[in-house]
Amino acid sequence: MAIVNRTPDSFHDRGRTFALDRAVEAVEAAADGGADWIDVGGVPFAPGPEVTVAEELDRVLPVVEVAKSRTVVSVDTFRPEVAAEVIKAGAGVINDTSGLRDPAMADVVAGTDAQLVITHSLAAPRTLWPSPQYQDVTAEVAAFLRERVRVALERGVRPNQIIIDPGPDLNKNTRHTLELTRRLGEIAEVGYPVLAAVSNKDFIGETLDAPQHERLAGTLAALVFCIERGARIVRVHDVRSAVDAVRMTEALLGWREPVYLKHNI
């Protein structure tokens, strides 16, 4: 899952793909680089200036229109009204970073062919939550996801539409995210495909003492680790490097054949 943000203030790209032409270039590059899905965002999770529903739609809808001809399109939104419009426009996935805080999101997805990503966080998107506390971060995240899945199912979302995301770094400090990642198998046991959204995040930077744009090696290590522990979707900024890392991991696990055989044949 490649990331294309039409925001001026995302934590990693800082507006690099905010302009529509740059976002379209990023979509094309991601598709050419091997991305299976492209995740389009119009509002960051972190606190910042208010973005209206109309502004969010103006940001994401043109990218959905372009991307849907190349690959599966996901839209990162916590607003049911935005989700309804992008599904009509051809989005195949709604990436809800709020974890169904508005249950109407489940109503929007139910009865469609779209999939729904349910993400853990303590607070709603755009809300500051300093010094988060957990007694057992992995157990608490798993319990949250089970409860939100229950809500989705009760509102008509089919089991095969659901994806879960434990929310690395979302209202979690570095120790929390390291433990959650180490025990990712417990999240996979919830019983739905797991999305690993670890790309270039602060837990990597703090662990390696690596500034924002020097976290690729740490990101790839985290991706491989997550796949081995049950992740089946990885959300990334650096598509070509991530595709190589994922395909090599799949081959080592016996899930993918080599592209060609020549050595010692």
MIZAMAR-726572 format. One record per residue (C-alpha): x, y, z; residue in three letters; residue number from 1. Coordinates in steps of 0.1 Angstrom, whole numbers, plus 5000, padded with zeros to 4 digits. Each point is the difference from the previous one (the first is absolute). Layout:
<sites>
+------+------+------+------+-----+
!   px !   py !   pz ! code ! pos !
+------+------+------+------+-----+
!    X !    Y !    Z !  ALA ! NUM !
...
+------+------+------+------+-----+
</sites>
This chain:
<sites>
+------+------+------+------+-----+
!   px !   py !   pz ! code ! pos !
+------+------+------+------+-----+
! 5000 ! 5000 ! 5000 !  MET !   1 !
! 5017 ! 5032 ! 4988 !  ALA !   2 !
! 4994 ! 5033 ! 5017 !  ILE !   3 !
! 4990 ! 5031 ! 4980 !  VAL !   4 !
! 4990 ! 5029 ! 5022 !  ASN !   5 !
! 4983 ! 5031 ! 4987 !  ARG !   6 !
! 5008 ! 5019 ! 5032 !  THR !   7 !
! 5024 ! 5029 ! 5007 !  PRO !   8 !
! 5010 ! 4987 ! 5034 !  ASP !   9 !
! 5004 ! 4962 ! 5000 !  SER !  10 !
! 5027 ! 4987 ! 5024 !  PHE !  11 !
! 5022 ! 4986 ! 4973 !  HIS !  12 !
! 4995 ! 5017 ! 4966 !  ASP !  13 !
! 4992 ! 5035 ! 5014 !  ARG !  14 !
! 4979 ! 5010 ! 4970 !  GLY !  15 !
! 5022 ! 4984 ! 4972 !  ARG !  16 !
! 4968 ! 4985 ! 4983 !  THR !  17 !
! 4975 ! 5027 ! 5011 !  PHE !  18 !
! 4998 ! 5015 ! 4965 !  ALA !  19 !
! 4977 ! 4979 ! 4978 !  LEU !  20 !
! 5027 ! 4996 ! 4973 !  ASP !  21 !
! 5025 ! 4987 ! 5025 !  ARG !  22 !
! 4974 ! 4977 ! 5015 !  ALA !  23 !
! 4992 ! 4986 ! 4965 !  VAL !  24 !
! 5038 ! 4995 ! 4994 !  GLU !  25 !
! 5002 ! 4982 ! 5033 !  ALA !  26 !
! 4971 ! 4977 ! 4991 !  VAL !  27 !
! 5017 ! 4991 ! 4967 !  GLU !  28 !
! 5034 ! 4994 ! 5016 !  ALA !  29 !
! 4984 ! 4978 ! 5027 !  ALA !  30 !
! 4981 ! 4979 ! 4975 !  ALA !  31 !
! 5031 ! 4997 ! 4978 !  ASP !  32 !
! 5020 ! 4990 ! 5031 !  GLY !  33 !
! 4977 ! 4970 ! 5008 !  GLY !  34 !
! 4975 ! 5014 ! 5025 !  ALA !  35 !
! 4968 ! 4978 ! 5002 !  ASP !  36 !
! 4981 ! 5027 ! 5017 !  TRP !  37 !
! 5003 ! 5038 ! 5002 !  ILE !  38 !
! 4988 ! 5017 ! 5032 !  ASP !  39 !
! 4989 ! 5036 ! 4994 !  VAL !  40 !
! 4998 ! 5023 ! 5030 !  GLY !  41 !
! 4985 ! 5035 ! 5003 !  GLY !  42 !
! 5003 ! 5006 ! 5037 !  VAL !  43 !
! 5029 ! 4990 ! 5023 !  PRO !  44 !
! 4994 ! 4981 ! 5032 !  PHE !  45 !
! 5020 ! 5025 ! 5020 !  ALA !  46 !
! 4986 ! 5033 ! 5013 !  PRO !  47 !
! 5000 ! 5029 ! 4976 !  GLY !  48 !
! 4978 ! 5025 ! 4982 !  PRO !  49 !
! 4963 ! 4991 ! 4995 !  GLU !  50 !
! 4993 ! 4983 ! 4966 !  VAL !  51 !
! 4963 ! 5001 ! 4990 !  THR !  52 !
! 4982 ! 4971 ! 4984 !  VAL !  53 !
! 4999 ! 5019 ! 4967 !  ALA !  54 !
! 5037 ! 5008 ! 5002 !  GLU !  55 !
! 5008 ! 4963 ! 5007 !  GLU !  56 !
! 4979 ! 4989 ! 4970 !  LEU !  57 !
! 5016 ! 5026 ! 4978 !  ASP !  58 !
! 5034 ! 4985 ! 5009 !  ARG !  59 !
! 4993 ! 4963 ! 4997 !  VAL !  60 !
! 4974 ! 4996 ! 4973 !  LEU !  61 !
! 5022 ! 5010 ! 4970 !  PRO !  62 !
! 5027 ! 4976 ! 5012 !  VAL !  63 !
! 4975 ! 4972 ! 5003 !  VAL !  64 !
! 4989 ! 5006 ! 4965 !  GLU !  65 !
! 5035 ! 4997 ! 4987 !  VAL !  66 !
! 5012 ! 4971 ! 5022 !  ALA !  67 !
! 4970 ! 4977 ! 4995 !  LYS !  68 !
! 5011 ! 4993 ! 4964 !  SER !  69 !
! 5034 ! 4988 ! 5013 !  ARG !  70 !
! 4994 ! 4981 ! 5032 !  THR !  71 !
! 4978 ! 4995 ! 5030 !  VAL !  72 !
! 4993 ! 5034 ! 5017 !  VAL !  73 !
! 4997 ! 5004 ! 5037 !  SER !  74 !
! 4990 ! 5033 ! 5016 !  VAL !  75 !
! 5012 ! 5009 ! 5035 !  ASP !  76 !
! 4971 ! 5018 ! 5016 !  THR !  77 !
! 4980 ! 4999 ! 5032 !  PHE !  78 !
! 4970 ! 5018 ! 4986 !  ARG !  79 !
! 4970 ! 4978 ! 4988 !  PRO !  80 !
! 4989 ! 5027 ! 4976 !  GLU !  81 !
! 5034 ! 5000 ! 4983 !  VAL !  82 !
! 5000 ! 4962 ! 5000 !  ALA !  83 !
! 4966 ! 4999 ! 4982 !  ALA !  84 !
! 5012 ! 5023 ! 4972 !  GLU !  85 !
! 5033 ! 4984 ! 4994 !  VAL !  86 !
! 4984 ! 4965 ! 4998 !  ILE !  87 !
! 4976 ! 5014 ! 4974 !  LYS !  88 !
! 5031 ! 5013 ! 4982 !  ALA !  89 !
! 5017 ! 4966 ! 4999 !  GLY !  90 !
! 5019 ! 4996 ! 5032 !  ALA !  91 !
! 5003 ! 4964 ! 5011 !  GLY !  92 !
! 5012 ! 5005 ! 5036 !  VAL !  93 !
! 4992 ! 5024 ! 5028 !  ILE !  94 !
! 5029 ! 5004 ! 5024 !  ASN !  95 !
! 4983 ! 5013 ! 5032 !  ASP !  96 !
! 5027 ! 5012 ! 5024 !  THR !  97 !
! 4973 ! 5008 ! 5025 !  SER !  98 !
! 4991 ! 4964 ! 5007 !  GLY !  99 !
! 4963 ! 5005 ! 4992 !  LEU ! 100 !
! 4996 ! 5027 ! 5026 !  ARG ! 101 !
! 4971 ! 5011 ! 4978 !  ASP ! 102 !
! 4982 ! 4966 ! 4995 !  PRO ! 103 !
! 4983 ! 5016 ! 4969 !  ALA ! 104 !
! 5032 ! 4991 ! 4982 !  MET ! 105 !
! 4990 ! 4964 ! 5003 !  ALA ! 106 !
! 4966 ! 5008 ! 4986 !  ASP ! 107 !
! 5016 ! 5017 ! 4969 !  VAL ! 108 !
! 5022 ! 4969 ! 4993 !  VAL ! 109 !
! 4974 ! 4974 ! 5007 !  ALA ! 110 !
! 4983 ! 4989 ! 4968 !  GLY ! 111 !
! 5029 ! 5011 ! 4978 !  THR ! 112 !
! 5030 ! 4982 ! 4985 !  ASP ! 113 !
! 5024 ! 5022 ! 5019 !  ALA ! 114 !
! 5022 ! 4988 ! 5028 !  GLN ! 115 !
! 5003 ! 5017 ! 5034 !  LEU ! 116 !
! 5033 ! 5005 ! 5019 !  VAL ! 117 !
! 4993 ! 5004 ! 5038 !  ILE ! 118 !
! 5029 ! 5016 ! 5018 !  THR ! 119 !
! 5007 ! 5003 ! 5037 !  HIS ! 120 !
! 5007 ! 5033 ! 5017 !  SER ! 121 !
! 4991 ! 5014 ! 5034 !  LEU ! 122 !
! 4987 ! 5034 ! 4986 !  ALA ! 123 !
! 4982 ! 5010 ! 4969 !  ALA ! 124 !
! 5022 ! 5013 ! 4971 !  PRO ! 125 !
! 5011 ! 5036 ! 5003 !  ARG ! 126 !
! 5001 ! 4997 ! 5038 !  THR ! 127 !
! 5031 ! 5004 ! 5022 !  LEU ! 128 !
! 5004 ! 4972 ! 5025 !  TRP ! 129 !
! 5033 ! 5005 ! 5020 !  PRO ! 130 !
! 5016 ! 4973 ! 5021 !  SER ! 131 !
! 4977 ! 4971 ! 4991 !  PRO ! 132 !
! 4997 ! 4972 ! 5026 !  GLN ! 133 !
! 4994 ! 4963 ! 4996 !  TYR ! 134 !
! 5001 ! 4971 ! 5025 !  GLN ! 135 !
! 5006 ! 4975 ! 4971 !  ASP ! 136 !
! 5001 ! 5018 ! 4967 !  VAL ! 137 !
! 4995 ! 4970 ! 4978 !  THR ! 138 !
! 4972 ! 4985 ! 5019 !  ALA ! 139 !
! 4982 ! 5033 ! 5002 !  GLU ! 140 !
! 5004 ! 5007 ! 4963 !  VAL ! 141 !
! 4988 ! 4965 ! 4991 !  ALA ! 142 !
! 4969 ! 5005 ! 5023 !  ALA ! 143 !
! 4993 ! 5033 ! 4983 !  PHE ! 144 !
! 5002 ! 4985 ! 4966 !  LEU ! 145 !
! 4977 ! 4971 ! 5009 !  ARG ! 146 !
! 4974 ! 5024 ! 5014 !  GLU ! 147 !
! 5001 ! 5023 ! 4969 !  ARG ! 148 !
! 4998 ! 4969 ! 4977 !  VAL ! 149 !
! 4969 ! 4990 ! 5020 !  ARG ! 150 !
! 4984 ! 5034 ! 4993 !  VAL ! 151 !
! 5008 ! 4997 ! 4963 !  ALA ! 152 !
! 4985 ! 4966 ! 4997 !  LEU ! 153 !
! 4969 ! 5010 ! 5019 !  GLU ! 154 !
! 4995 ! 5028 ! 4975 !  ARG ! 155 !
! 5002 ! 4977 ! 4970 !  GLY ! 156 !
! 5037 ! 5001 ! 4990 !  VAL ! 157 !
! 5009 ! 4965 ! 4988 !  ARG ! 158 !
! 5030 ! 4982 ! 5016 !  PRO ! 159 !
! 5019 ! 4999 ! 4967 !  ASN ! 160 !
! 4998 ! 5038 ! 4998 !  GLN ! 161 !
! 5019 ! 5006 ! 5032 !  ILE ! 162 !
! 5037 ! 5008 ! 5005 !  ILE ! 163 !
! 5016 ! 5009 ! 5033 !  ILE ! 164 !
! 5028 ! 5024 ! 5008 !  ASP ! 165 !
! 5015 ! 5002 ! 5035 !  PRO ! 166 !
! 5010 ! 5036 ! 4994 !  GLY ! 167 !
! 5038 ! 5001 ! 5006 !  PRO ! 168 !
! 5009 ! 5034 ! 5015 !  ASP ! 169 !
! 4964 ! 5012 ! 5001 !  LEU ! 170 !
! 4997 ! 5011 ! 5036 !  ASN ! 171 !
! 5029 ! 4977 ! 5009 !  LYS ! 172 !
! 5036 ! 5007 ! 5009 !  ASN ! 173 !
! 5029 ! 4981 ! 4986 !  THR ! 174 !
! 5001 ! 4973 ! 5027 !  ARG ! 175 !
! 4963 ! 4994 ! 4994 !  HIS ! 176 !
! 5004 ! 4996 ! 4963 !  THR ! 177 !
! 5031 ! 4978 ! 5003 !  LEU ! 178 !
! 4981 ! 4976 ! 5023 !  GLU ! 179 !
! 4969 ! 5001 ! 4979 !  LEU ! 180 !
! 5020 ! 4992 ! 4969 !  THR ! 181 !
! 5019 ! 4972 ! 5018 !  ARG ! 182 !
! 4967 ! 4984 ! 5010 !  ARG ! 183 !
! 4983 ! 5007 ! 4967 !  LEU ! 184 !
! 4990 ! 4963 ! 4998 !  GLY ! 185 !
! 4975 ! 5007 ! 5028 !  GLU ! 186 !
! 4984 ! 5026 ! 4978 !  ILE ! 187 !
! 4999 ! 4976 ! 4971 !  ALA ! 188 !
! 4981 ! 4975 ! 5023 !  GLU ! 189 !
! 4971 ! 5025 ! 5000 !  VAL ! 190 !
! 4992 ! 4982 ! 4968 !  GLY ! 191 !
! 5001 ! 5027 ! 4972 !  TYR ! 192 !
! 5027 ! 5011 ! 4976 !  PRO ! 193 !
! 5025 ! 5022 ! 5017 !  VAL ! 194 !
! 5013 ! 5033 ! 4986 !  LEU ! 195 !
! 5035 ! 5011 ! 5011 !  ALA ! 196 !
! 5003 ! 5038 ! 4997 !  ALA ! 197 !
! 5035 ! 5004 ! 5013 !  VAL ! 198 !
! 5017 ! 5019 ! 4972 !  SER ! 199 !
! 5025 ! 5027 ! 5012 !  ASN ! 200 !
! 4982 ! 5004 ! 5033 !  LYS ! 201 !
! 5015 ! 5016 ! 5031 !  ASP ! 202 !
! 5005 ! 4967 ! 5018 !  PHE ! 203 !
! 5025 ! 4992 ! 4973 !  ILE ! 204 !
! 5017 ! 5034 ! 5002 !  GLY ! 205 !
! 5002 ! 4998 ! 5038 !  GLU ! 206 !
! 5013 ! 4964 ! 5000 !  THR ! 207 !
! 5027 ! 5007 ! 4974 !  LEU ! 208 !
! 5007 ! 5037 ! 5007 !  ASP ! 209 !
! 4990 ! 5006 ! 4964 !  ALA ! 210 !
! 4985 ! 5032 ! 4987 !  PRO ! 211 !
! 4968 ! 4999 ! 4979 !  GLN ! 212 !
! 5015 ! 4993 ! 4966 !  HIS ! 213 !
! 5026 ! 4975 ! 5012 !  GLU ! 214 !
! 4976 ! 4973 ! 5012 !  ARG ! 215 !
! 4998 ! 4978 ! 4969 !  LEU ! 216 !
! 5022 ! 4971 ! 5014 !  ALA ! 217 !
! 4981 ! 5000 ! 5033 !  GLY ! 218 !
! 4967 ! 5001 ! 4981 !  THR ! 219 !
! 5009 ! 4970 ! 4979 !  LEU ! 220 !
! 5012 ! 4980 ! 5030 !  ALA ! 221 !
! 4967 ! 5008 ! 5017 !  ALA ! 222 !
! 4979 ! 4990 ! 4970 !  LEU ! 223 !
! 5018 ! 4966 ! 4997 !  VAL ! 224 !
! 4995 ! 4994 ! 5038 !  PHE ! 225 !
! 4963 ! 5009 ! 4997 !  CYS ! 226 !
! 4995 ! 4976 ! 4971 !  ILE ! 227 !
! 5016 ! 4972 ! 5019 !  GLU ! 228 !
! 4976 ! 5006 ! 5029 !  ARG ! 229 !
! 4968 ! 5001 ! 4979 !  GLY ! 230 !
! 4997 ! 5034 ! 4982 !  ALA ! 231 !
! 4986 ! 4995 ! 4965 !  ARG ! 232 !
! 4999 ! 5036 ! 4988 !  ILE ! 233 !
! 5028 ! 5025 ! 5005 !  VAL ! 234 !
! 4994 ! 5038 ! 4996 !  ARG ! 235 !
! 5032 ! 5017 ! 4987 !  VAL ! 236 !
! 5015 ! 5032 ! 4986 !  HIS ! 237 !
! 5030 ! 4985 ! 4981 !  ASP ! 238 !
! 4982 ! 4976 ! 4977 !  VAL ! 239 !
! 5028 ! 4984 ! 4979 !  ARG ! 240 !
! 5021 ! 4992 ! 5030 !  SER ! 241 !
! 4970 ! 4986 ! 5020 !  ALA ! 242 !
! 4989 ! 4979 ! 4970 !  VAL ! 243 !
! 5034 ! 4984 ! 4998 !  ASP ! 244 !
! 5001 ! 4994 ! 5037 !  ALA ! 245 !
! 4965 ! 4985 ! 5001 !  VAL ! 246 !
! 5006 ! 4978 ! 4969 !  ARG ! 247 !
! 5033 ! 4987 ! 5014 !  MET ! 248 !
! 4983 ! 4992 ! 5033 !  THR ! 249 !
! 4972 ! 4982 ! 4982 !  GLU ! 250 !
! 5025 ! 4979 ! 4981 !  ALA ! 251 !
! 5019 ! 4991 ! 5032 !  LEU ! 252 !
! 4967 ! 4989 ! 5016 !  LEU ! 253 !
! 4992 ! 4979 ! 4970 !  GLY ! 254 !
! 4971 ! 5022 ! 4988 !  TRP ! 255 !
! 5015 ! 5012 ! 4967 !  ARG ! 256 !
! 5021 ! 4984 ! 4973 !  GLU ! 257 !
! 5031 ! 5018 ! 4987 !  PRO ! 258 !
! 4995 ! 5021 ! 4968 !  VAL ! 259 !
! 5026 ! 4979 ! 4982 !  TYR ! 260 !
! 5025 ! 4972 ! 5007 !  LEU ! 261 !
! 5035 ! 5001 ! 4985 !  LYS ! 262 !
! 5026 ! 4997 ! 5028 !  HIS ! 263 !
! 5015 ! 4964 ! 5001 !  ASN ! 264 !
! 4973 ! 4987 ! 4977 !  ILE ! 265 !
+------+------+------+------+-----+
</sites>
